[in-house]
C-alpha cells in the first residue's frame, strides 16, 4: 500500500470498527451507518489529498492523535444522525465527545514535545475542531432549537465569505484566544448535550458561547481588514498558521 494512504486507511478502518461496536452494543440505525461511513470516506479522501500535496509519507505522532479525534467525532456524527428518528444513548455520545475534547489538549503538546509541529498539523487540528463543533451543534439543536446551528456553521460561513472577499483569506498571527473560544464551544455543547443542566441554564450557556464566538470571528475579521487597508502595518507575530495551537 502506498504509505501516503496508510494513515487515512487506518482512520477509516477504526471508524468502521467503532460503528460496528456501537451497532452491536447500543444499536445503530441506517441513518447512523450512512452518515458515519460518509464522514469516514470524505475525511479520508480529504486527508489523502492534503498529505499528497505536501508529499507526506506518514502522519506524525500528534497527527495520529488528531486522527483519533476525527474517528471519535465520526461516531458522534453517526449517533447524531440516528437521534433524528430514535433515542440514542446520550452517555455514549457524551463519552465519545468528551474523549475527543481531552485528546484536543494532547495533540498540540505532543507535537511540540516531539518536534513534529507543522502547518499541516495545525490545519488538520483546526478542521477536526470545526467538524466536532458542527456535529455537536446539530445534536444540541435537536434539544434547544435550530439557532444552536449558528455555532456549528460560523466557521464555515467565515471561510465561504473568504471566497468572495479576498482580504478575509489573509493570514493573521496565531491567537490563543481563538483556540480558547473554540475549546469553550466544544465544552459547552458537550455539557448541554449531556442533559445535566436545566433548560434555561443550557440556553444561557449556549448564548454566551455564541457571543464569544461572534466576538472571536469579529476580531479576526477586523485584524484582516486592517492588514488589508493598512499594508504598511507590521503584525505582532509572523503571518502564518500556528505550528500547533495549545
C-alpha positions as CSV (number, residue, x, y, z in Angstrom):
1,X,0.0,0.0,0.0
2,X,1.2,3.5,-0.8
3,X,2.5,4.9,2.5
4,X,0.7,8.2,1.9
5,X,-2.6,6.3,2.3
6,X,-1.7,4.4,5.4
7,X,-2.9,7.0,8.0
8,X,-6.3,7.7,6.3
9,X,-6.9,4.0,5.7
10,X,-6.2,3.2,9.4
11,X,-8.6,6.0,10.4
12,X,-11.3,4.8,8.2
13,X,-10.9,1.2,9.4
14,X,-11.0,2.4,13.0
15,X,-14.2,4.3,12.4
16,X,-15.9,1.3,10.7
17,X,-14.9,-0.8,13.7
18,X,-16.3,1.8,16.1
19,X,-19.5,2.0,14.2
20,X,-19.8,-1.8,14.3
21,X,-19.2,-1.8,18.1
22,X,-21.9,0.8,18.5
23,X,-24.3,-1.3,16.4
24,X,-23.6,-4.4,18.4
25,X,-24.0,-2.7,21.8
26,X,-26.3,0.3,21.7
27,X,-27.7,-0.1,18.2
28,X,-27.1,2.0,15.1
29,X,-29.7,2.7,12.5
30,X,-29.4,3.1,8.7
31,X,-29.0,6.9,9.1
32,X,-26.2,6.4,11.6
33,X,-24.4,4.0,9.3
34,X,-24.8,6.2,6.3
35,X,-23.6,9.4,8.0
36,X,-20.8,7.6,9.8
37,X,-19.4,5.9,6.6
38,X,-19.9,9.1,4.7
39,X,-17.8,11.0,7.2
40,X,-15.1,8.4,7.1
41,X,-14.9,8.3,3.3
42,X,-15.0,12.1,2.9
43,X,-12.5,12.7,5.7
44,X,-10.1,10.0,4.4
45,X,-10.2,11.5,0.9
46,X,-9.5,15.0,2.2
47,X,-6.6,13.7,4.3
48,X,-5.1,11.7,1.4
49,X,-5.2,14.9,-0.8
50,X,-3.7,17.1,2.0
51,X,-0.9,14.6,2.6
52,X,-0.2,14.2,-1.1
53,X,0.0,17.9,-1.7
54,X,2.7,18.1,1.0
55,X,4.4,14.8,0.0
56,X,3.9,13.4,3.4
57,X,4.7,9.7,3.7
58,X,3.1,9.2,7.1
59,X,1.3,11.1,9.9
60,X,3.3,12.4,12.8
61,X,2.6,11.4,16.5
62,X,0.4,14.4,17.1
63,X,-1.4,13.9,13.8
64,X,-2.3,10.4,14.9
65,X,-4.0,11.8,18.0
66,X,-5.9,14.3,15.8
67,X,-6.9,11.4,13.6
68,X,-8.2,9.6,16.6
69,X,-10.3,12.7,17.5
70,X,-11.7,12.6,13.9
71,X,-12.7,9.0,14.3
72,X,-14.5,9.7,17.6
73,X,-16.2,12.6,16.1
74,X,-17.4,10.5,13.1
75,X,-19.0,8.2,15.6
76,X,-20.7,11.1,17.3
77,X,-22.0,12.3,13.9
78,X,-23.4,8.8,13.4
79,X,-25.3,8.9,16.7
80,X,-26.4,12.4,16.0
81,X,-27.9,11.3,12.7
82,X,-29.7,8.5,14.4
83,X,-31.1,10.8,17.1
84,X,-33.4,12.4,14.4
85,X,-35.5,9.3,14.2
86,X,-34.9,7.4,17.5
87,X,-33.5,7.9,21.0
88,X,-29.7,7.4,21.2
89,X,-27.5,6.5,24.2
90,X,-26.6,10.0,25.3
91,X,-23.9,8.8,27.8
92,X,-22.1,7.1,25.0
93,X,-22.3,10.1,22.8
94,X,-21.1,12.4,25.5
95,X,-18.3,10.0,26.4
96,X,-17.1,9.9,22.8
97,X,-17.3,13.7,22.5
98,X,-15.5,14.2,25.9
99,X,-12.7,11.9,25.0
100,X,-12.2,13.8,21.7
101,X,-12.1,17.1,23.8
102,X,-9.4,15.6,26.1
103,X,-7.3,14.5,23.2
104,X,-7.5,18.0,21.8
105,X,-5.4,19.1,24.8
106,X,-2.8,16.5,24.0
107,X,-2.0,16.7,20.3
108,X,-0.6,20.2,20.4
109,X,1.6,19.4,23.4
110,X,2.7,16.2,21.7
111,X,3.7,18.0,18.5
112,X,5.9,20.4,20.4
113,X,7.3,17.7,22.7
114,X,8.3,15.5,19.7
115,X,9.4,18.5,17.5
116,X,6.9,17.5,14.8
117,X,4.8,20.7,14.8
118,X,3.8,21.7,11.3
119,X,1.4,23.8,9.2
120,X,-0.2,20.6,8.1
121,X,-0.8,19.5,11.7
122,X,-2.3,22.9,12.7
123,X,-4.7,22.8,9.7
124,X,-5.7,19.2,10.4
125,X,-6.3,20.1,14.1
126,X,-8.4,23.1,13.1
127,X,-10.6,21.2,10.6
128,X,-11.3,18.4,13.2
129,X,-12.2,21.1,15.8
130,X,-14.6,22.7,13.3
131,X,-16.2,19.4,12.4
132,X,-16.6,18.4,16.0
133,X,-18.3,21.7,16.9
134,X,-20.6,21.4,13.9
135,X,-21.6,17.9,14.8
136,X,-22.3,18.7,18.4
137,X,-24.3,21.8,17.4
138,X,-26.5,19.6,15.3
139,X,-27.2,17.3,18.3
140,X,-27.9,20.2,20.7
141,X,-30.1,21.9,18.1
142,X,-32.4,19.0,18.5
143,X,-32.7,19.8,22.2
144,X,-32.8,23.6,22.2
145,X,-33.7,24.7,18.7
146,X,-32.1,25.5,15.3
147,X,-30.4,28.7,16.5
148,X,-27.7,26.5,18.0
149,X,-26.6,25.6,14.5
150,X,-25.1,29.1,14.2
151,X,-22.3,27.9,16.4
152,X,-21.5,25.0,14.0
153,X,-21.9,27.0,10.9
154,X,-19.9,30.1,11.9
155,X,-16.5,28.9,10.9
156,X,-17.8,27.5,7.5
157,X,-19.6,30.8,6.8
158,X,-16.5,32.7,7.6
159,X,-14.5,30.5,5.1
160,X,-17.2,30.9,2.5
161,X,-17.2,34.6,2.9
162,X,-13.5,34.5,2.1
163,X,-14.3,33.0,-1.3
164,X,-15.9,36.4,-2.2
165,X,-13.8,38.7,-0.1
166,X,-10.1,38.0,-0.7
167,X,-9.0,40.1,2.3
168,X,-10.7,37.6,4.6
169,X,-8.3,34.9,3.4
170,X,-5.3,36.9,4.7
171,X,-3.3,35.1,7.4
172,X,-3.2,36.6,10.8
173,X,-0.9,35.9,13.8
174,X,-1.6,32.9,16.0
175,X,-4.1,33.6,18.8
176,X,-4.5,31.5,21.9
177,X,-7.8,33.4,22.5
178,X,-9.3,32.0,19.3
179,X,-8.2,28.5,20.3
180,X,-9.7,29.0,23.8
181,X,-13.0,30.2,22.3
182,X,-13.1,27.1,20.1
183,X,-12.5,24.9,23.1
184,X,-15.3,26.6,25.0
185,X,-17.7,25.8,22.2
186,X,-16.9,22.1,22.4
187,X,-17.1,22.0,26.2
188,X,-20.4,23.9,26.4
189,X,-22.0,21.9,23.6
190,X,-20.9,18.6,25.2
191,X,-22.2,19.6,28.7
192,X,-25.5,20.7,27.2
193,X,-25.8,17.5,25.2
194,X,-25.5,15.5,28.4
195,X,-28.8,16.9,29.6
196,X,-27.5,17.5,33.1
197,X,-28.3,21.2,33.0
198,X,-31.8,22.8,33.4
199,X,-33.0,24.1,30.0
200,X,-32.7,27.8,30.9
201,X,-29.1,27.3,32.1
202,X,-28.3,25.4,28.8
203,X,-29.9,28.2,26.8
204,X,-27.8,30.8,28.6
205,X,-24.6,28.8,28.2
206,X,-25.2,28.4,24.5
207,X,-26.0,32.1,24.1
208,X,-22.8,33.1,25.9
209,X,-20.7,30.6,23.8
210,X,-22.2,32.0,20.6
211,X,-21.4,35.6,21.8
212,X,-17.8,34.6,22.4
213,X,-17.6,33.0,19.0
214,X,-19.1,36.1,17.3
215,X,-16.5,38.3,19.2
216,X,-13.7,36.0,18.1
217,X,-14.6,36.0,14.4
218,X,-15.4,39.7,14.5
219,X,-12.0,40.5,16.0
220,X,-10.3,38.2,13.4
221,X,-12.2,39.9,10.6
222,X,-11.1,43.3,11.9
223,X,-7.5,42.2,12.0
224,X,-7.7,41.1,8.4
225,X,-9.4,44.3,7.4
226,X,-6.7,46.4,9.0
227,X,-4.0,44.4,7.3
228,X,-5.8,44.9,4.0
229,X,-6.4,48.6,4.3
230,X,-3.1,49.4,6.0
231,X,-0.5,47.4,4.1
232,X,2.4,49.0,6.0
233,X,1.2,47.7,9.3
234,X,3.6,45.1,10.8
235,X,1.8,42.3,12.6
236,X,2.8,41.4,16.1
237,X,3.8,37.9,15.0
238,X,4.7,36.1,11.8
239,X,1.7,35.8,9.5
240,X,1.4,32.1,9.4
241,X,-0.7,29.3,10.9
242,X,0.4,28.2,14.3
243,X,2.6,25.1,14.1
244,X,0.1,23.7,16.7
245,X,-2.3,25.6,18.9
246,X,-2.0,25.0,22.6
